[in-house]
Amino acid sequence: MNYIFGVKFGYLQNTEDSHLLTPFKAITDTGSTCSYIPPLHYTWLMREVMKDITTSVNDEEWGIKLACTEVKKM
């Protein structure tokens, strides 16, 4: 159990690729490909992850599907 304070993409010291959150308790598993994201932050996070993707398909069973060539853009 820990507190989540924000999300950051990349490794540089800029703040353009970060999003500060109101801290909340969370359980994190860095070895998991599945994550729970509170609905309050989901829209922002998905917009950032998908901002360079030009083609995707929403699948009711599997979620967002991408061509292998698109994954490199994430």
MODELLER restraints for C-alpha pairs under 7 A, 6 or more apart:
rsr = mdl.restraints
at = mdl.atoms
rsr.add(forms.Gaussian(group=physical.xy_distance, feature=features.Distance(at['CA:1:A'], at['CA:25:A']), mean=6.78, stdev=0.5))
rsr.add(forms.Gaussian(group=physical.xy_distance, feature=features.Distance(at['CA:1:A'], at['CA:26:A']), mean=5.65, stdev=0.5))
rsr.add(forms.Gaussian(group=physical.xy_distance, feature=features.Distance(at['CA:1:A'], at['CA:27:A']), mean=4.65, stdev=0.5))
rsr.add(forms.Gaussian(group=physical.xy_distance, feature=features.Distance(at['CA:2:A'], at['CA:25:A']), mean=5.70, stdev=0.5))
rsr.add(forms.Gaussian(group=physical.xy_distance, feature=features.Distance(at['CA:2:A'], at['CA:26:A']), mean=5.51, stdev=0.5))
rsr.add(forms.Gaussian(group=physical.xy_distance, feature=features.Distance(at['CA:2:A'], at['CA:27:A']), mean=6.25, stdev=0.5))
rsr.add(forms.Gaussian(group=physical.xy_distance, feature=features.Distance(at['CA:3:A'], at['CA:23:A']), mean=6.01, stdev=0.5))
rsr.add(forms.Gaussian(group=physical.xy_distance, feature=features.Distance(at['CA:3:A'], at['CA:24:A']), mean=5.38, stdev=0.5))
rsr.add(forms.Gaussian(group=physical.xy_distance, feature=features.Distance(at['CA:3:A'], at['CA:25:A']), mean=4.52, stdev=0.5))
rsr.add(forms.Gaussian(group=physical.xy_distance, feature=features.Distance(at['CA:3:A'], at['CA:26:A']), mean=5.73, stdev=0.5))
rsr.add(forms.Gaussian(group=physical.xy_distance, feature=features.Distance(at['CA:4:A'], at['CA:23:A']), mean=5.37, stdev=0.5))
rsr.add(forms.Gaussian(group=physical.xy_distance, feature=features.Distance(at['CA:4:A'], at['CA:24:A']), mean=5.62, stdev=0.5))
rsr.add(forms.Gaussian(group=physical.xy_distance, feature=features.Distance(at['CA:4:A'], at['CA:25:A']), mean=6.43, stdev=0.5))
rsr.add(forms.Gaussian(group=physical.xy_distance, feature=features.Distance(at['CA:4:A'], at['CA:26:A']), mean=6.42, stdev=0.5))
rsr.add(forms.Gaussian(group=physical.xy_distance, feature=features.Distance(at['CA:5:A'], at['CA:20:A']), mean=6.09, stdev=0.5))
rsr.add(forms.Gaussian(group=physical.xy_distance, feature=features.Distance(at['CA:5:A'], at['CA:21:A']), mean=5.24, stdev=0.5))
rsr.add(forms.Gaussian(group=physical.xy_distance, feature=features.Distance(at['CA:5:A'], at['CA:22:A']), mean=6.39, stdev=0.5))
rsr.add(forms.Gaussian(group=physical.xy_distance, feature=features.Distance(at['CA:5:A'], at['CA:23:A']), mean=4.66, stdev=0.5))
rsr.add(forms.Gaussian(group=physical.xy_distance, feature=features.Distance(at['CA:6:A'], at['CA:19:A']), mean=5.49, stdev=0.5))
rsr.add(forms.Gaussian(group=physical.xy_distance, feature=features.Distance(at['CA:6:A'], at['CA:20:A']), mean=4.21, stdev=0.5))
rsr.add(forms.Gaussian(group=physical.xy_distance, feature=features.Distance(at['CA:6:A'], at['CA:21:A']), mean=4.82, stdev=0.5))
rsr.add(forms.Gaussian(group=physical.xy_distance, feature=features.Distance(at['CA:7:A'], at['CA:18:A']), mean=5.62, stdev=0.5))
rsr.add(forms.Gaussian(group=physical.xy_distance, feature=features.Distance(at['CA:7:A'], at['CA:19:A']), mean=5.31, stdev=0.5))
rsr.add(forms.Gaussian(group=physical.xy_distance, feature=features.Distance(at['CA:7:A'], at['CA:20:A']), mean=6.57, stdev=0.5))
rsr.add(forms.Gaussian(group=physical.xy_distance, feature=features.Distance(at['CA:8:A'], at['CA:17:A']), mean=5.85, stdev=0.5))
rsr.add(forms.Gaussian(group=physical.xy_distance, feature=features.Distance(at['CA:8:A'], at['CA:18:A']), mean=4.17, stdev=0.5))
rsr.add(forms.Gaussian(group=physical.xy_distance, feature=features.Distance(at['CA:8:A'], at['CA:19:A']), mean=6.43, stdev=0.5))
rsr.add(forms.Gaussian(group=physical.xy_distance, feature=features.Distance(at['CA:9:A'], at['CA:17:A']), mean=5.42, stdev=0.5))
rsr.add(forms.Gaussian(group=physical.xy_distance, feature=features.Distance(at['CA:9:A'], at['CA:18:A']), mean=6.28, stdev=0.5))
rsr.add(forms.Gaussian(group=physical.xy_distance, feature=features.Distance(at['CA:49:A'], at['CA:74:A']), mean=5.81, stdev=0.5))
rsr.add(forms.Gaussian(group=physical.xy_distance, feature=features.Distance(at['CA:50:A'], at['CA:74:A']), mean=6.44, stdev=0.5))
rsr.add(forms.Gaussian(group=physical.xy_distance, feature=features.Distance(at['CA:52:A'], at['CA:73:A']), mean=5.98, stdev=0.5))
rsr.add(forms.Gaussian(group=physical.xy_distance, feature=features.Distance(at['CA:52:A'], at['CA:74:A']), mean=6.79, stdev=0.5))
rsr.add(forms.Gaussian(group=physical.xy_distance, feature=features.Distance(at['CA:53:A'], at['CA:70:A']), mean=6.05, stdev=0.5))
rsr.add(forms.Gaussian(group=physical.xy_distance, feature=features.Distance(at['CA:53:A'], at['CA:73:A']), mean=6.44, stdev=0.5))
rsr.add(forms.Gaussian(group=physical.xy_distance, feature=features.Distance(at['CA:55:A'], at['CA:66:A']), mean=6.90, stdev=0.5))
rsr.add(forms.Gaussian(group=physical.xy_distance, feature=features.Distance(at['CA:56:A'], at['CA:64:A']), mean=6.58, stdev=0.5))
rsr.add(forms.Gaussian(group=physical.xy_distance, feature=features.Distance(at['CA:56:A'], at['CA:65:A']), mean=5.73, stdev=0.5))
rsr.add(forms.Gaussian(group=physical.xy_distance, feature=features.Distance(at['CA:56:A'], at['CA:66:A']), mean=4.98, stdev=0.5))
rsr.add(forms.Gaussian(group=physical.xy_distance, feature=features.Distance(at['CA:57:A'], at['CA:64:A']), mean=5.70, stdev=0.5))
rsr.add(forms.Gaussian(group=physical.xy_distance, feature=features.Distance(at['CA:57:A'], at['CA:65:A']), mean=5.15, stdev=0.5))
rsr.add(forms.Gaussian(group=physical.xy_distance, feature=features.Distance(at['CA:57:A'], at['CA:66:A']), mean=6.67, stdev=0.5))
rsr.add(forms.Gaussian(group=physical.xy_distance, feature=features.Distance(at['CA:58:A'], at['CA:64:A']), mean=4.58, stdev=0.5))
rsr.add(forms.Gaussian(group=physical.xy_distance, feature=features.Distance(at['CA:58:A'], at['CA:65:A']), mean=6.23, stdev=0.5))
rsr.add(forms.Gaussian(group=physical.xy_distance, feature=features.Distance(at['CA:59:A'], at['CA:65:A']), mean=6.76, stdev=0.5))
